[in-house]
């Protein structure tokens, strides 16, 4: 039996050499292999090693049923003969409950938007730069990118914007020149360590633009990024995989289609940002009194979500 840890971010396997070596060893020696996604939840079919895995029967006459994948993506699609063992990422619920249970949020609604980014990617960069360049005075944001850090440079996402044929890169370039943008934070990773430093930021804005960890293919992997606004009584717009909001509703949560168009959540990730920008534009044009009235109207939804969240047990989220 061979065991292999797989380090991922969306479609990318960062330790590809180690993973391919372990898979090749398993195939050559005809052994079973356990691929541990380390409690992460990408769509395994979208990973940059998926095609290689599917070639193993042809290259080595290897039986793919000897591969077991431990994943936190509870929507993982079937992949020929491979065994998937799925576990809902309840640890993010538990840790957010613990860190946010004593928070006392008293919103002033001085700003409309909040967006908090540690590690960047294409979609986070595009949305963050859009808010910065168009609605800076209406946005409370962080973006930890620093040109002095190889970690940040490797995760910026600018090259992906270029490959996506974005016509105008000047907004992103202007935004990058103003980074890093931080608050009273100790910038450490993983980003979840900064819960307590960010909680007070929720006092002065209306809606959070959440950029989830995984968004390609079929996946449902809600992290602290989703749970934090729910725990803190804050409306949310979530950039993530298609149908993410539908999955939240299956868990019993309510969203905000009564107040803005949530059709973006049905779109594939590469188009979501375009539709989310339209929602941002709509909210940005509202008067302060309109925002205050909207926030008042949605209190039953916010209270329902918060109460449901703090009472969630692991058995409640077994799909």
N, C-alpha and C positions, 0 to 999 in steps of 0.2 A: 504494500500500500504506500503510495506517494501522496504527500500533502503539499499543497502549493498555495501561498497567499497571493492574491491579485489586488494590486493597488490601482484604483481607477478614479477618473473624473469624467462623467458622461460617457463618451465613446472611447476614451483614451485609456489604455493600460500603460501605466508609467514604468512598470518593471517587465516590459515585454520580453526581454532577453531571458530573464529568469523563468517566466511562465512558459515560453516556447521550449526552453530547455527541459523543464519538468514534464511537459506534455510529450516531447519527443522521447524522453527516457521511458515514460510509461508505455508509449506505443512500441518502442523497440524491445522492451523487456516484457511486454504484454501484462502490465500490472494495472490495477485499479488506481485512480487518482481522485483526490478530493480537492476541488478548487474553492478556496475560501475567499469570498468577496469582502471579508472584514466588516460585516454588518452594513455594507453599502448596497444600494439598490438600482444599478443601471439595468437597461435592457441588454441582456447578455448577447442577444442576436446582433446588436448594433456595435459591439466592441470591435476594435481593430484586429483582434485575434480570431474572430468568429470564422472567417473564411479558411484560415489555417486549420482550425479544429475539424472542419467539415472535410478537409483533404486527408485527414489521418487514415481513414479506411482505405483510400486509394494508394497512399504512400507506404503504409506499413501493415495493411490488412488488419487494422485495429478496430475493435468493437467499441463504438462510442457509448454503449451502455455501461462501460466501465468508468465513465466520467460522472462524478457527482459534483454539483455546484451548490454551495451554501450561499444563499442570497437573501437580501431584505426587500427585494422587489416582489411584492405579492401578486403582481400582474404578469410576471414573466411568461412570455409566449413559449409554446412548445418549440424545442429545437431538436431535430432528428435524433432519437434514441438517448439523448443526454438526460440524466436524472437531476431534477431541481428540488432542493429542499428549501422551502420558503418560510421566512419568519418576519412578521410585521415589525417595523422599527419602533417598538414601544419605548425603547430607551430614550428616544427624543421627547416623548410625552412625559415620562417620569422626571427627566432632568429639568424640563421646562416647568413642570408643576412645582418642583422643589425650589427653583430659582425665582419664580415669579409669584409665589403664593403670598408673600408679604408686601408686594408692591402696592403703593397707593397712588394710582394715576388720577390726576385731576386735570382734565384737558382744558387748555385755553384756546385751542384752535388758531393760534397765531399764524400757522402755516398750513397749507393743504396737504402736502406730500411728505412722506418719510421714505428714505431708501438707504439701506446700510449694507455696504459691500466690503468684504475682506478680500478674498481672492476673486479676481475678475474672470470673465470669459466674454465671448462675443456679445451675447444678449445683455449681460450686466453692463458692459461698457457702453453699448448703444443707448440703453434706457437711462443710465446715469448721466451720460453726456447730454442727452436730450433734455432732461430735467435741469441740469446745470446751466445750459446755454439759453433755455427758453423760460424757465421758471425758477431761477435761482433764489429769488426773494420769497418764493412760496414753498421752498423745499428745505427740509432738514435732512442732510445726507452725510454719509461717510463713504470714502473710497480709498483703500489703503495702498493703492499702487504707488511704488517708489522705483524710480529708475536705478536706484542703487542696489536693488534686490533682484537677484536672479530668479528667486521664487516668483516674484510678481511679474517680471518680464516674461517668464515662460508661460504665464497664465493670463496675459493681458487680453488677448482676443482680437487685436487689431488686424492681424493677418487674416483671420477668419472674416472680418468685415470686408477686407479687400477682395477675398475670394467670393464673397456673397454679392459682389458687384454693387456695393454701396456707392452711389454716385459722388457724394460729398463727404469726404473724411475730415474736413476742417473742424466740424463740431467736436468730433472725438479727439482730434489733435489739440484743440484749444483746451478741452477738458483735461487731457493728460498733463498738459503744462502746469495745471493748477493742483495737481496731486502730489503727495497724498493729502486727503481731506480727512481729518479725524476730530473727535471730540475729546473729552476727558477720559481717554481710553489707554489702557496698557495694551499695546498691540502685540498680542501673542496668538499662537495658533496651536490647536484648532480654534476657529473663531468662536465656538461655543463657550470658551473660557471668558468671553467678554460680556456675557449676559448682564451681570450686575452693573457694569459700566454704562450700558445702553438703556437701562430701564427708564431712567429719568427723561431721556429724550422723547419718550412717548407722551409726555405732558403737553407738548406744544404743536402737534400736527394732527390732521384729520384721518388720512388714509395711508396705509403703507403699501408701497410697491415692492412685492416680495419676489425675489429671483431664486427659485428652488435649485437644488443641487443637480438633479438629473432631469433631462427634458427630451431626450431623443428616444424614439420608438415607443414601446408600451411599458410604462413604469408608473408605479404609485409609491413614492418614498417621501412622505412628509417629514421634514426635519424641524429643528427649532425655529427655522425661518418662518414657517407657517404657523407653528404653535404659539410663538411669542405674541404676535398681534392679537390672536384669539384670547390668550391668557390676560392680556392687558386691555381688553375692551376696545380694540381698534379695528375699523374696517380694513379690508385688504383687497388688493388686485394681485393675482399670482401669475407670474410668468413661469411656466413649467411644461410638462408633457400634456398632450391632448387629453381632455376629459378629466383633468385633475380635480376641478370643482365638483364634477359628478361623483367622484369617489369620496370626496369630503361629505357630500350629502348622504351617501350610503351609510356613513358613520353617524349620521344624525345632525350634522352641522348645517346651518343656513348661510346663504351668501347674499349678494347685494343686487340681484337683477331688478329689483323694484326701483332702484335708484340710478343704475347705469347699465349699459349693454355689456353682458358677460359672454357674448358670442366668441370673444377671443379665446376662451378656454376650450373651444371645440377645434381650434385651428392647430396645425402642426407648428412646432416650435419656431421654425424659421419665419413664419408669417405672423405669429402672435405679437411680436414687438410692434409691428405696424398697427395692429388693431388696438393694442394697449395704449399707444401714443394718442389714438383718437379719444379714448376714455380720459386720458390725462388732459388733453385739450379741452374737452367738455367740462371737466371739473374746474380747470384753471380759469375758465371764463365766468364761473358762477360768482355772485356777490357773497360777501361774508355772511350776510343774513341768510342766504340760501344754504350755505354750508352748515351754519348753526341749526337751521331748521331740519336739514337732512339728517344731521347727527342725532337730533332729538327724536326724529321719526324712527330711526333704526335701533334705538335703545333696546326694545324687546328682542331683536335679533342678536345684538351684542351680548346681552345678559344671558340669553339662551345658550349661545356658543360658549361663553365663559363658564357657566355652571356645568354644562355638559363636559367640557374639557377637564375641569378640576375633579370631576367624579369618574373619569374614564379609568377603568381597570384593564389589565392586559387581556383578560378573557372577553372584554367588550369589543376588541379589535382583531379577533381571530377570524379571518376571512375564509 
